[in-house]
Amino acid sequence: MKLLDLRELSKTCSDNPMVRFLNVINRGEDLEIHLLAKKEDLPIGILKLIAAKNGYDVIEIKLEESYYTAKLRKKERM
């Protein structure tokens, strides 16, 4: 399981929350990803779209006051 906390402010372009998320999910190395992100940095609709295109299911989303948590699980191949 990978914990990916994207709530911190980015200091560089490569530290941007979207870039960090794409770097992890494009590799596809993790069976499960627990994500913490602000909706304005990584909208939930975009999260679901990118996850599906990279072979992950979004199995849970919990909204908190200023951010959300999401659990992503790699789809099983048949």
C-alpha positions, -999 to 999 in steps of 0.1 A, spaced: 0 0 0 13 34 -10 3 65 10 3 96 -12 -3 129 6 -9 157 -20 -21 184 5 12 203 8 18 234 -13 41 227 -42 74 245 -44 84 234 -79 66 222 -111 75 186 -104 62 189 -69 27 199 -82 0 176 -67 -12 165 -102 23 157 -114 31 137 -83 -2 117 -87 5 111 -124 41 99 -116 28 73 -91 -2 61 -110 15 59 -144 41 35 -130 14 12 -118 37 -5 -93 13 -3 -63 -16 -26 -58 -33 -1 -35 -29 36 -31 -43 57 -3 -45 93 -14 -51 126 4 -57 156 -18 -75 189 -20 -104 190 -44 -91 221 -61 -57 205 -67 -70 171 -79 -108 172 -87 -125 139 -79 -138 135 -115 -103 138 -128 -90 113 -102 -116 88 -113 -108 93 -150 -70 90 -146 -73 60 -122 -96 41 -147 -72 48 -176 -43 34 -156 -60 2 -144 -72 13 -110 -106 13 -93 -116 40 -69 -131 19 -42 -137 46 -15 -138 84 -12 -143 103 20 -148 140 21 -132 159 50 -134 196 57 -106 209 34 -96 177 16 -106 142 7 -92 107 11 -95 81 -16 -85 44 -18 -75 31 -52 -70 -6 -60 -53 -21 -91 -78 -39 -113 -73 -77 -115 -65 -89 -150 -83 -119 -163 
